[in-house]
Each structure stands twice: as structure tokens, then as C-alpha cells.
Amino acid sequence: MELKIGNVRINRRAALRTLVGVVGTGCALDLATSPARAAKMSQAAVSYQGSPKGAQDCSNCKLFEAPGSCKSVDGAISPQGWCKIYVKA
């Protein structure tokens, strides 16, 4: 089967080969940039605050890394802080 676009004729096999190449390149680029997407979120994006919210604070969150960082949030994190992605440890 051939497809005609203007004066150009493309057969189905060539079109599929091109499509697979484009999709493959996109997947390769996606994999290459995955670490960039895995970067930590900003404190503003998670509504970080330096004080606890009730009994919830960073020191008892699964994401907290002592003495003062977080697996998911960028910057210095207080053990007494809190944000909206809090997950009880």
C-alpha cells in the first residue's frame, strides 16, 4: 500500500520504519532526561514551612533525611518543618 502526499509516494513499510525511528528517538531522549525530571521539588511547590502542622513534622516523615534534607524537596529542611507531601514514617 502506498500513500501519496503531494508528489511524494510513501509505502507503508517506509512510513512505519520512520514512525518507529521517531518514537524510538523520543523514548531514548526521555530516558536520557529522566534524571532531570527526578530532580527535587522546590520548597514553594510543596508549601514547605519551618514549623510543624500538628503532630506532623519532617522528623517523622518517610522522606526526611537527617540531619536536614529531604528525598523529594530541595534545600535545607528543618526536622520541625512540614510540607504538603508529608508521609508518616
URGIFEN-V776790 format. One record per residue. N is the residue number from 1. RES is the residue in three letters. SS is DSSP state (@ for helix, = for strand, . for the rest). OMEGA is omega in degrees with one decimal (999 if undefined). D_CENTER is the distance of its C-alpha to the mean C-alpha in Angstrom with 2 decimals. Layout:
n->{N & N}
res->{RES & RES}
ss->{SS & SS}
omega->{OMEGA & OMEGA}
d_center->{D_CENTER & D_CENTER}
//
This chain:
n->{1 & 2 & 3 & 4 & 5 & 6 & 7 & 8 & 9 & 10 & 11 & 12 & 13 & 14 & 15 & 16 & 17 & 18 & 19 & 20 & 21 & 22 & 23 & 24 & 25 & 26 & 27 & 28 & 29 & 30 & 31 & 32 & 33 & 34 & 35 & 36 & 37 & 38 & 39 & 40 & 41 & 42 & 43 & 44 & 45 & 46 & 47 & 48 & 49 & 50 & 51 & 52 & 53 & 54 & 55 & 56 & 57 & 58 & 59 & 60 & 61 & 62 & 63 & 64 & 65 & 66 & 67 & 68 & 69 & 70 & 71 & 72 & 73 & 74 & 75 & 76 & 77 & 78 & 79 & 80 & 81 & 82 & 83 & 84 & 85 & 86 & 87 & 88 & 89}
res->{MET & GLU & LEU & LYS & ILE & GLY & ASN & VAL & ARG & ILE & ASN & ARG & ARG & ALA & ALA & LEU & ARG & THR & LEU & VAL & GLY & VAL & VAL & GLY & THR & GLY & CYS & ALA & LEU & ASP & LEU & ALA & THR & SER & PRO & ALA & ARG & ALA & ALA & LYS & MET & SER & GLN & ALA & ALA & VAL & SER & TYR & GLN & GLY & SER & PRO & LYS & GLY & ALA & GLN & ASP & CYS & SER & ASN & CYS & LYS & LEU & PHE & GLU & ALA & PRO & GLY & SER & CYS & LYS & SER & VAL & ASP & GLY & ALA & ILE & SER & PRO & GLN & GLY & TRP & CYS & LYS & ILE & TYR & VAL & LYS & ALA}
ss->{. & = & = & = & = & . & . & = & = & = & = & @ & @ & @ & @ & @ & @ & @ & @ & @ & @ & @ & @ & @ & @ & @ & @ & @ & @ & @ & @ & @ & @ & @ & @ & @ & @ & . & . & . & = & . & . & . & . & . & . & . & = & . & . & . & = & . & . & = & . & @ & @ & @ & = & . & . & = & = & . & . & . & = & = & . & . & = & . & . & . & . & . & . & . & . & = & . & . & . & . & . & = & .}
omega->{179.1 & 177.1 & -179.5 & 176.3 & -175.0 & 178.1 & -176.1 & 176.6 & 179.8 & 176.7 & -175.1 & -178.9 & 179.8 & 179.2 & 178.6 & 179.0 & 178.3 & 179.4 & 178.7 & 177.8 & 179.7 & -180.0 & 178.5 & 178.1 & 177.9 & 178.5 & 179.5 & 177.8 & 178.4 & 179.0 & -179.2 & -178.2 & -179.4 & 178.2 & 178.2 & 178.7 & 179.9 & 179.5 & -179.1 & 178.0 & 177.5 & 177.7 & 179.3 & -177.5 & -178.4 & 180.0 & 179.8 & 174.4 & -176.4 & 179.6 & -177.4 & 173.2 & -174.9 & 179.4 & -179.1 & 171.4 & -174.2 & -177.1 & 177.1 & 177.0 & 179.3 & -175.8 & -177.2 & 176.1 & -179.1 & 7.2 & -175.8 & 176.7 & -176.8 & 178.1 & -173.0 & -175.3 & -178.3 & 173.2 & 179.3 & -177.7 & 178.0 & 175.5 & 178.9 & -179.0 & 179.2 & 171.3 & -173.2 & 175.8 & 178.1 & 176.8 & -176.9 & 178.7 & 999}
d_center->{41.09 & 40.62 & 38.85 & 40.53 & 38.67 & 41.27 & 43.27 & 40.57 & 40.76 & 37.80 & 38.28 & 35.84 & 35.18 & 34.30 & 32.02 & 30.16 & 29.97 & 28.48 & 25.94 & 24.90 & 24.65 & 22.46 & 20.09 & 20.19 & 19.44 & 16.42 & 15.11 & 16.04 & 14.27 & 11.00 & 11.58 & 12.69 & 9.71 & 7.14 & 8.02 & 7.43 & 3.73 & 4.46 & 6.81 & 8.48 & 8.99 & 12.46 & 15.39 & 16.33 & 13.19 & 14.04 & 17.76 & 18.57 & 22.32 & 24.59 & 26.63 & 26.22 & 26.17 & 29.15 & 28.77 & 24.99 & 24.02 & 21.54 & 24.17 & 24.06 & 20.30 & 18.58 & 15.80 & 18.53 & 19.60 & 23.21 & 24.72 & 22.29 & 18.54 & 15.55 & 12.89 & 10.27 & 12.25 & 13.51 & 17.27 & 20.35 & 20.30 & 23.68 & 24.61 & 26.20 & 23.18 & 21.15 & 18.04 & 16.98 & 14.49 & 17.56 & 18.16 & 21.77 & 22.47}
//
